Amino acid sequence: MENPRKICAAYIRVSTHDQEEYSPDSQLRLIRDYAKSNGYVLPEEYIFKDDGISGRTAQKRPGFMSMIAAAKEKPRPFETILVWKFSRFARNQEESVVYKSLLKKENGIDVISISEPLMEGPFGGLIERIIEWFDAFYSANLGAEVRRGMTERASRGLPVSVAPLGYTYQNKAFVVIPREADTVRAIYRDFLGGITMISIAKKLNMQGVRTKRGGPWENRTVRYILTNPVYTGKVRWCRDGVNDYHGSALLDGTMIVEGEHEAIISQEEFDAVQRRIEDYQRRYKGSAPKAQRQEVSRMLQGIVKCSACGGTLSFTGAGMNCVQYVHGKCRVSHYITVKKLEELVLCSIEEQLDSLKLNIISRQSPDREAERQRLEQLLRREESVLQRYRESYAAGVDTLEEYRANKAASEARTLELQKSLAGLQKPAKADPAAFAKKHRNAIQALKNAQLTAQEKNALLRGFVDHVVFFKDTKRVEVVYYV
């Protein structure tokens, strides 16, 4: 009888996109060949990637952490993890030992380097440790050398980062893209004309203008444009590798030198924008102490959702609003004072517990919650995959037929993930009367002035999954869980 083929996973990581030897496609192609030759099956859902990430620590690699989370499932979904080289799995030897030991001891999963075969036995383990030590040394030394080289390059006014909106990178220099430069000038013009950052973000999104990375505009992406001195013909670099990309204040050690590229914005316009940002911060920082502002919003913090986009309502001023709207992603403001929103939520809960008209879902198992988070992470990953397919087609890398096939496969995976996620949110078979009896006393506790807002928030989270706020009708929809 033929032995069944073993299920494996693949982990792929590249630090930069110009290292063709370690490109995601080349790594995956070689891993597929190895799997086929050695009797492994490599399902698409077990291919984990981290593109353009240095990855010296695991927490900075979402694809890696997703793989570890999947490996912990019971029963184990795969028996082996294939990598191109051990340096792709981890550049930190201590971390590599921890995760490999965890995978082997708790899950029986091995990590195999397809280009660094090891002999069986303790001597093979020693060789593996030596390879990992060398990779860790190489990574640390390379990082220091790269920072030193980039600092020298910046000191001569040459670019040391990817080209921001308005520029492209050609012949090791920034070159102006006229159409994007017009967008940058319009942002500066609108801001100096009195339009807020969030309004500029919404305007750009409504016009169909995308950021340099192809995403929607937010408050912070507009701020990045308005505080980046590159548009005045300068180069900004912090020799420690930590740059203040979303603020106007400079960090210690930050260099700003005259560059060799063409300016898009005059120095006078840039300085005027910085003064307006500083003035805005002084005027609208808020007079209430920070602790007091947080305490006002804490009872409903993280619980109320926007009916338009599903974003969480967060504290702003004396009320709450959709965080996606605040960032310029949602078009519908859901602003409401905290006091009014608390009244709506408490009244709605009280009425529903009395009438027994309850929307109850099942969320009783920690494993179920972990599965929901995993599915949501996979959905976000599919969105990124589909975007890469579009970019590959637009760049002429993929043919129309290849793009259509890749798109169809991605959409099929997305549909399956959405179905699985919806299955986790099915109404629970709970007795409304028993549920109401159990939690009816919570209303009096939530109205008790002796309880802190933080204690009330914990009490609400004990039986309320989330609350949807409908701005147009001034009502809320409470979803409970068991």
C-alpha positions in Angstrom: 0.0 0.0 0.0 1.4 3.4 -1.0 2.3 5.7 1.9 0.0 8.8 2.2 1.7 12.0 1.3 2.5 14.3 4.3 1.0 17.8 4.6 3.6 20.6 4.9 3.6 24.4 5.2 5.9 26.9 3.6 7.3 30.0 5.1 8.7 32.7 2.8 10.4 35.9 3.8 12.3 38.6 1.9 13.9 41.7 3.3 14.0 43.7 0.1 12.3 43.3 -3.3 15.6 43.7 -5.3 17.2 40.4 -4.1 16.1 38.2 -6.9 17.7 35.1 -5.4 15.4 35.4 -2.4 12.3 36.8 -4.1 9.0 35.3 -2.9 8.3 33.6 -6.3 11.7 32.0 -6.5 11.5 30.7 -2.9 8.1 29.3 -3.4 9.0 27.7 -6.7 12.0 25.9 -5.1 9.9 24.8 -2.1 7.2 23.4 -4.3 9.8 21.4 -6.2 11.2 20.1 -3.0 7.8 19.2 -1.6 6.9 17.3 -4.8 10.1 15.4 -4.9 10.0 14.4 -1.2 6.3 13.3 -0.9 4.8 16.4 0.6 1.5 18.1 -0.2 1.6 21.9 0.1 -1.9 23.4 0.3 -2.3 27.1 -0.7 -3.7 28.0 2.7 -0.5 26.9 4.4 1.8 29.2 2.4 2.8 32.0 4.8 4.7 35.1 3.6 6.3 38.2 5.0 7.4 40.4 2.1 9.9 43.3 2.5 10.3 42.7 6.3 13.7 42.4 7.9 12.3 40.1 10.5 14.9 40.1 13.2 12.1 39.5 15.7 9.0 37.3 15.2 6.5 39.9 16.5 7.4 42.1 13.5 6.4 39.3 11.1 2.6 38.9 10.8 2.9 36.0 8.4 5.3 34.1 10.8 3.0 34.6 13.7 0.0 33.5 11.7 1.9 30.3 10.8 2.8 29.6 14.5 -0.9 30.2 15.4 -2.0 27.7 12.7 0.6 25.2 13.9 -0.9 25.2 17.4 -4.3 24.0 16.2 -5.5 20.5 17.2 -5.1 18.3 15.4 -2.0 19.7 13.8 -2.7 21.0 10.3 0.7 20.1 8.9 3.7 18.0 9.8 6.6 20.1 8.5 7.5 23.7 7.7 9.7 24.2 4.6 11.9 27.2 4.3 14.4 28.2 1.6 17.1 28.7 4.2 17.2 28.7 8.0 17.9 32.5 7.9 14.4 32.9 6.4 12.9 31.3 9.5 14.7 33.5 11.9 17.8 35.8 12.0 17.8 35.7 15.8 19.3 32.4 17.1 17.6 32.5 20.5 14.3 33.0 18.9 14.9 30.3 16.3 15.7 27.8 19.1 12.6 28.8 21.1 10.1 28.5 18.1 11.7 25.3 16.7 11.6 23.7 20.1 8.0 24.8 20.7 6.9 23.4 17.3 8.8 20.1 17.8 7.9 19.5 21.4 4.2 20.6 21.5 3.1 19.9 18.0 5.6 17.4 16.5 6.4 19.8 13.6 9.9 20.0 12.1 11.5 22.9 10.3 13.4 21.9 7.2 15.7 24.1 5.1 15.5 22.8 1.5 18.9 24.3 0.6 20.8 23.3 3.8 20.3 19.5 4.2 21.4 18.2 7.6 22.5 14.7 8.6 20.6 12.8 11.2 21.7 12.8 14.8 23.4 15.2 17.3 26.1 16.3 14.8 23.3 17.5 12.4 21.9 19.5 15.3 25.3 21.1 15.9 25.6 22.1 12.2 22.2 23.6 12.4 23.1 25.7 15.4 26.3 26.9 13.6 24.3 27.9 10.6 21.9 29.8 12.8 24.7 31.5 14.7 26.4 32.6 11.4 23.0 34.0 10.1 22.5 35.9 13.3 26.0 37.4 13.2 25.6 38.2 9.5 22.2 39.9 10.1 23.5 42.1 13.0 26.6 43.1 11.1 24.8 43.7 7.9 22.3 46.0 9.7 25.1 48.1 11.1 26.8 48.3 7.7 23.6 49.3 5.9 22.9 52.0 8.4 26.4 53.3 8.1 26.2 53.4 4.3 22.8 55.0 4.3 24.0 57.7 6.8 26.9 58.5 4.5 24.6 58.5 1.4 22.1 60.9 3.2 24.9 63.2 4.3 25.6 63.8 0.5 22.0 64.6 -0.2 21.1 61.3 -1.9 17.8 59.5 -1.2 17.9 56.7 1.4 14.2 55.6 1.3 11.6 54.5 -1.2 10.2 57.3 -3.3 7.2 59.1 -1.7 4.2 60.3 -3.6 5.3 62.8 -6.2 8.6 61.0 -7.0 9.9 57.9 -8.6 13.3 56.3 -8.1 15.5 56.3 -11.2 19.2 56.0 -11.5 19.6 56.2 -7.7 17.8 59.5 -7.6 14.3 60.9 -7.0 12.6 62.1 -10.2 9.4 64.1 -10.2 6.1 62.5 -11.4 4.1 65.5 -12.6 0.6 64.1 -11.9 1.5 62.9 -8.4 3.4 66.2 -7.8 0.1 68.1 -8.6 -1.6 66.0 -5.9 1.1 67.0 -3.4 0.7 70.7 -4.3 -3.1 70.4 -4.0 -2.7 68.9 -0.4 -0.5 71.8 0.7 -2.8 74.4 -1.0 -5.9 73.0 0.6 -4.3 72.8 4.1 -3.0 76.3 3.9 -6.5 77.3 2.7 -8.1 76.2 5.9 -9.1 72.6 5.0 -8.4 70.0 7.8 -6.3 66.9 7.2 -9.3 64.6 7.6 -11.3 66.7 5.0 -8.4 66.5 2.6 -8.2 62.7 3.0 -12.0 62.4 2.3 -11.7 64.6 -0.7 -8.9 62.5 -2.2 -10.7 59.3 -1.5 -13.9 60.6 -3.2 -11.8 61.7 -6.2 -10.4 58.2 -6.5 -6.8 59.3 -5.7 -4.7 56.6 -4.0 -1.7 56.8 -1.8 1.7 55.8 -3.1 1.1 52.2 -1.9 -2.3 52.1 -3.5 -4.4 52.4 -0.4 -7.0 54.9 0.8 -6.1 58.2 2.4 -6.1 58.7 6.2 -5.4 61.6 8.5 -1.9 60.3 9.1 -1.1 59.8 5.4 -2.0 63.4 4.7 0.1 64.4 7.7 3.0 62.5 6.4 2.9 64.5 3.1 2.6 67.8 5.0 5.5 67.1 7.3 8.0 65.5 4.9 10.8 67.9 4.0 11.6 65.8 0.9 9.2 68.0 -1.0 11.4 71.0 -0.4 14.3 69.2 -2.1 15.8 67.9 1.2 16.7 64.4 2.5 15.7 63.3 6.0 17.4 60.5 7.8 18.0 59.3 11.3 21.3 57.6 11.7 19.8 55.4 14.4 17.2 54.1 11.9 14.2 55.6 13.7 12.5 58.3 11.7 9.7 60.6 12.8 7.6 60.1 9.7 4.2 61.1 11.3 5.2 64.1 13.3 6.7 67.5 12.8 9.2 67.4 15.7 12.6 65.9 15.0 14.1 63.1 16.9 17.6 63.3 18.3 20.1 62.5 15.6 17.8 63.2 12.6 19.6 64.7 9.6 18.0 67.1 7.2 20.3 68.0 4.4 19.9 69.6 0.9 19.2 66.9 -1.6 20.0 66.7 -5.3 16.3 66.2 -6.4 13.9 68.8 -7.6 11.6 70.4 -5.0 7.8 70.2 -5.4 7.0 72.6 -2.6 8.8 75.9 -1.7 10.4 76.2 1.7 8.1 79.1 2.5 5.0 77.0 1.9 6.5 74.1 3.9 7.3 76.4 6.9 3.8 77.9 6.7 2.3 74.5 6.9 4.4 73.5 10.0 3.3 76.7 11.7 -0.3 75.9 11.0 0.1 72.4 12.3 1.7 73.6 15.5 -1.0 76.3 16.0 -3.7 73.6 15.4 -2.1 71.4 18.1 -2.0 74.2 20.6 -5.7 75.3 20.0 -7.3 71.8 19.8 -5.2 69.7 22.2 -8.0 69.8 24.7 -8.3 71.3 28.2 -9.5 68.3 30.1 -6.8 66.2 31.8 -5.9 63.0 29.8 -7.0 60.7 32.5 -10.4 62.4 32.7 -10.9 62.2 28.9 -10.1 58.5 28.9 -12.4 57.8 31.9 -15.4 59.5 30.2 -15.2 57.0 27.2 -14.2 53.9 29.0 -17.6 52.4 29.8 -18.3 51.8 26.1 -14.7 51.7 24.9 -14.2 49.0 22.2 -17.8 47.9 22.2 -19.8 50.3 19.9 -19.5 49.8 16.1 -20.3 52.1 13.2 -23.3 51.0 11.2 -21.8 52.3 8.0 -18.4 50.5 8.0 -18.2 48.4 11.1 -15.4 50.5 12.6 -15.1 51.0 16.3 -16.3 54.2 17.9 -13.5 55.9 19.8 -13.2 58.9 22.1 -13.0 62.3 20.4 -13.7 65.5 22.3 -16.8 65.2 24.5 -18.2 62.3 22.5 -17.4 59.2 20.3 -17.0 58.8 16.6 -16.1 56.1 14.1 -12.3 55.7 14.1 -12.4 55.0 10.4 -14.2 58.3 9.8 -11.6 60.1 12.0 -8.9 58.6 9.8 -10.8 59.6 6.6 -11.7 56.0 5.5 -15.5 56.1 6.4 -17.7 58.7 4.7 -20.4 58.8 7.4 -19.8 60.6 10.7 -21.2 58.8 13.7 -20.4 61.4 16.3 -22.5 61.4 19.4 -21.9 62.6 23.0 -20.8 59.9 25.4 -23.7 60.7 27.8 -26.3 60.3 25.0 -24.8 57.1 23.7 -24.6 55.5 27.2 -28.3 56.3 27.7 -29.2 54.7 24.3 -27.2 51.6 25.1 -28.5 51.1 28.6 -32.2 51.8 27.7 -31.9 49.4 24.7 -30.4 46.6 26.9 -33.1 47.1 29.6 -36.0 47.0 27.0 -34.6 43.9 25.3 -34.0 42.0 28.5 -37.6 42.8 29.5 -39.1 41.9 26.1 -36.8 38.9 25.6 -36.1 40.1 22.0 -32.5 39.3 22.1 -29.9 38.8 19.4 -27.6 36.2 21.0 -24.5 34.6 19.3 -22.2 31.9 20.4 -18.8 33.0 21.6 -18.2 30.8 24.6 -14.9 29.0 23.6 -11.5 30.7 23.6 -10.6 28.4 20.7 -13.6 29.8 18.8 -12.4 33.3 19.3 -8.9 32.4 18.2 -10.4 30.8 15.1 -12.3 34.0 14.4 -9.1 36.0 14.7 -7.3 33.6 12.4 -10.0 33.7 9.7 -10.0 37.5 9.9 -6.2 37.5 9.5 -6.4 35.2 6.5 -9.1 37.5 5.0 -6.8 40.5 5.3 -4.0 38.4 3.8 -6.2 37.5 0.8 -6.9 41.2 0.3 -3.1 41.8 0.1 -2.6 38.9 -2.2 -5.3 40.1 -4.6 -3.7 43.6 -4.6 -0.3 42.0 -5.5 -2.0 40.2 -8.4 -3.4 43.5 -9.6 0.0 45.1 -9.3 1.7 42.2 -11.2 -0.8 42.5 -14.0 -0.5 46.3 -14.2 3.3 46.0 -14.3 3.1 43.5 -17.1 4.5 40.6 -15.0 1.4 38.5 -15.4 -0.7 38.1 -18.5 -4.4 38.8 -18.5 -5.1 35.0 -18.4 -2.8 34.6 -15.4 -4.4 37.5 -13.6 -7.9 36.2 -14.2 -6.9 32.8 -12.9 -5.1 34.2 -9.8 -8.0 36.6 -9.2 -10.6 33.8 -9.4 -8.6 31.6 -7.0 -8.2 34.4 -4.5 -11.9 35.3 -4.7 -12.8 31.7 -4.2 -10.6 31.5 -1.1 -12.1 34.7 0.2 -15.6 33.4 -0.2 -14.7 30.2 1.7 -13.1 32.2 4.5 -16.2 34.5 4.7 -18.5 31.5 4.9 -16.4 30.0 7.7 -16.4 33.3 9.5 -20.1 33.7 9.2 -20.6 30.2 10.6 -18.9 31.3 13.8 -21.5 34.1 14.2 -24.6 32.0 13.9 -27.3 32.7 16.4 -26.8 30.6 19.6 -29.4 28.2 20.8 -29.8 30.1 24.1 -32.9 30.4 26.2 -33.8 34.2 26.1 -35.6 34.0 29.4 -32.7 32.3 31.2 -30.3 34.8 29.6 -32.4 37.8 30.7 -32.8 36.5 34.2 -29.0 36.0 34.5 -28.1 39.5 33.3 -31.0 41.7 34.3 -29.3 42.8 37.5 -26.5 44.1 35.4 -28.6 47.2 34.4 -28.8 48.4 38.0 -25.0 47.9 38.4 -24.3 49.8 35.2 -26.4 52.7 36.5 -24.6 52.7 39.9 -22.4 55.8 40.2 -20.2 54.0 42.7 -18.8 51.7 39.9 -15.9 53.1 37.8 -16.3 53.4 34.1 -13.6 50.7 33.7 -15.6 48.3 35.9 -18.8 49.0 33.9 -16.9 48.3 30.7 -15.8 44.9 32.1 -19.4 44.2 33.2 -20.7 45.0 29.7 -18.1 42.8 28.0 -19.3 39.9 30.2 -22.5 39.4 28.1 -22.5 42.0 25.3 -20.5 41.1 22.2 -20.9 44.5 20.5 -23.3 47.3 19.9 -24.0 48.9 16.5 -24.9 52.6 16.5 -27.1 53.9 13.7 -26.6 57.6 13.3 -29.5 58.4 11.0 -32.2 56.9 13.3 -30.4 57.5 16.6 -30.8 53.9 17.7 -28.5 51.0 18.7 -28.6 47.3 18.0 -27.1 45.2 20.8 -25.6 41.8 20.1 -25.2 39.5 23.1 -23.2 36.3 23.4 -23.1 33.1 25.5 
